[in-house]
């Protein structure tokens, strides 16, 4: 499926980081079947999608947690089902018990990464220096969009720099096994550090890694205090992740541990009981409305033409 079709049909965002492939494998299917809806592809402090996109969409939304479902329905949103995070299904496929994964010693750092549509102040040199002074040489995992132009900055301080690869399904080099690589790497470390709260914090917590925050980070402007990268939102979410009494329940709730489905139930919820799941007329109508009504359609055409990471 080419990039334009992946984006216009809404299938692309469900396939980010190999999420749909993980769900399909768990459900007993091969490849990446069609899904008539949107699978949440990352954590946010709001409704599972940036800028409250999830709350505005008409099409069905398959989300990670009860909190996200409540965020959507409390503002009049509908068509939402909680299924839990694909990450947890990957752990089940690998027979890994949450919170008890075998870990080796070592520190891994996840710097706040940029996005083409949300550039952030470049504080990588300052953060590389902070890591060296605080922990000594560590493993630094860079988002693929930063790997080429930021790698040398970290290596100059003696850090080992890695990337998991391209997680965007319509871009060259897309890797279906990107979360498998992340899982293997996190299991080889005992401490996770970052200068920003992000989705991977939950993955580290789910494996029982120690989590710490610190160092300079270049923030984007964000009015919503609960937003993923706003300064006030960062303070709120980091506090929950660091609180010894709250963090265990926090990551379990946000990843939807109690909401995971058995294979047969997941097939039913995602419409995969057919031999060859395909697009439905209802989803086509919903997707068209979502494209036309959610923001400026001309901006969307530009968005599709340039791609998004």
N, C-alpha and C positions, 0 to 999 in steps of 0.2 A: 504494500500500500504506500503510495508516494506521500510526500510531505503535505501537500495541499489537501488531499483527501483525509489524511490523518487529523489535520487540524480542523477542517470544516466539519467533519463527521463527529468530532469530539472524542475520537478513539485515541488520539495521540496522548492526551493528558492522563488517560487511564493506564497507559503503557509506560509512563515515566519509570525509570530505574528498574524496569522489569517487573513492576507490580502485578500486572495482569498475568504475566507468565507464571509468577509464583502462585497466584490464586488458582489458575487453571491446573497447574501441576498438583496442588493440594486436592483439588476437586476431582482429579482423575482424568483430566483432559490433556490433549497434546496441543502444542503451539499456543497461540493467543486468540481465543475465540472472541467474536464480537460481543460487546456489552452495550445494552440499551440504557445508557446512563453515564454518569461520571464517577470514577473512583477517586477519592481524595488521594492526592499524590504527595502530600507533605504536611507537616504540622504547622498550624498557625495558632495564634492566641485568640482568634476570632471564630469564624465559621468553617474553618477548614480550607478556605480559599482566600487569597488576598483581596483586599478591598471589598469584602462581603459579597463576592461573586456568588458563592454558594446560596446565600439567602435570596438573591434575586433570580436565580435560575428556576425555570419551570421543570426541566427534565429531571429524571430521577437521580438522586445523589447517594452514593454508597460511602458512608463516612466511618471514621475510626472509633469515635467515642460518643457517649451519651451527652457530654457537654456540647459537642459540636451539633448534635441533633437538636438540642434545646436552643442553641444560638440561632439556628435556622428557623425553627418553628415558632419561637417567641417573637419573631419579627414578621410573621405571616407566611414564611416559607413552607413548602410542602414537598411531598415526594422524596422522603429521606429515609434511609435504612442504615442502621448501625451494624457493621460487620467486623470491626476490629482492623488493626493495621496489617498490611501484607508482611511487614517485618516479623510479626509474631507467627504468621503462618509459615514463614521460612524457618523459624526456630523449630516449629513442630515437624517440618519436613526433615530437619537435621537431627531430630530427637534431642534437642538441647533444652534443658530445664531452665526457665527464666530465673535470673538472679543467681544461678549457681554454675555458670559456665567456667570451665577450666581456663585460667588466665596465666600468662607469663608476665614477668616483671618488665616494666618499661612505661614511659610516658608518651602518649600520642596527642598532638595538638591539632585542633580544627579551627583555623582562622576564619573570621567572618568573610564570606566571599562576595564578590560583586555580581551584578547581573547587567546585561546590556540596557535594560529598561529602568534599572535602579542602581546607578553607579554610587559607590561609596568612597569616602576619602581614603586614599592609599596610606595606610599606617603599617604596612607589612614590615618595613625595616625596623620600626620601633617595636613591633610585636616580636620579631625575630630576636632582637636584643633582650627584650623582657624575658622571653623563654630561656635564653642562654643564661641570664643572670639568676633566674629563679629555679630552673630545673637542670641546667647544663644542656648538652646536645640531646635533642629529642627527635622523634619521628613527627614530621609535619605533613598532614594530609591536606592538599590543596584541591579545591573544586577545579574541574577540568578547564573552566574558563580562565582561571588564574595560573594554571600550572606553567605554561610557557613563559609568561612575562613576570612571574613572581618567584620562580624556583631558585634562581641564582641569589636572590636576596637572603633566603633562608640558608642556603648552602654556604654562603659566605660566613655565617656564624657557626658552622659545623653541624647543622641539623641535617637529618636524612629526609629527603622530600619525596613524597609519593602522591599518586592520584588514582582514583578508582576507575577513571575513564568517563566516557560520555553517557549521560543518563537520559538524554533527550531523544525520543524515538524517531524523529524525522531528520536527525543530523547524521552526517557521515561518522562512522565509528561507533554508533550506538551499541552498547554492551548489555545484553539481557542479564548477565550475571554480576552486575555491578554491586548489588546488595550482598551477594555471596562473598565477593572480595572484601567488602566492608566487614562482614561478619568474621572472616578469617583473620583480618588485620586486628580488629578490636580484641579478639581472643588472645592475641599475642602481646597484649599490653595490660597493665593493671590500673593505670590512671589516665583519665580523659580530661584534657584542659582546653579551654576556649576563651576567646575574648567576646563571645556573644552566645546567647541562648539560641539553639537551632534544633532541627529535627533529630540530628545525631545524638544529642544529649540523652534522649529517651532510649536510643539503641544502646548506648553505653550503660545506662542505669539498668536496663533489662538484662544485661550480662553481668551485673554486679561490679562494674568498674567504679573506682572512686572518681568523683567529678569535681573539678575546680574551675573557677572563672577568674579572669584577671587580665591586665594589660590593656593597651590602647586599642580602640576600635572606632572606625569611621562610620558614624550612623547616618541613616537617611532620615529625612524629615517625615514624621508620621504623627498625625493629630490624635488618632485613636490610642489611648493609653494601654489597651490590651494587645495592640498590634505586635507582630513578631519581632520587628526590629526597632521599634520606637524605644527611646531611652527609659521611659517609665515602665513600659511593658517588660523590658529586659530585667529591671529591678524586681518586678513582681514574680516573674517565672523563675529567675535564678534563685530567689529566696526559697521557693517551694522545692526546687531540685536539691538544695543544700541542707534543708531541714531534716535532721535524722528521723524525726517522728512522722513527717509528712511525705517524704520523697518516694517511699515505696508505694503508697497508695496513689501518689501523684502520677508516676509514670504508668502504673497499671491502668488507671482511669483514662489517661490521655491516649494510650495505645489501644484501649478497649479490650484488655485481657479477658474480662468477664463476658465479652460479647462475641468471642470467636465461635464460629459455626463448624459443625461437622461437615464432611465433604458433600453428603447428599443435600443437606439444607442449603449449603452455599451454592450448589448447582441450581437449586430451585430459585433462590433469591436473585441470582444473576442471570436467570433465563437460559441456563446451559443444559437443560434436560433434553433439548432437541439434538438430533445427530449433527446438525450443522447450524448452530446459532447464527442468526442474521438480523439485519436491521428491521425494526418494526415501523409501521406507518405512524404510530403514536409518537415514537421517539423522533422520527424525522420532523414531525410538526413541532414538537417541543424544542428540538435543536435549532430549527429555523427561527423560532420566536426568541430563543436565547441569544442567537447571533444578532438579530435585528434590534431587540429591545434593550440589551444589556450594553449600554454605552453607544458611542458613535460608530456606525457601521463602516464608515470610511477609514476610521482609525484601525478597525479590525482588518480591513483589506491590507493596510500597510503592515500591520502586525504579522499577518500570514506571509506576506511577501518577503519579509526580512528574517522570519524565523524567530524562535525564542528558546532560550536554554533553560 
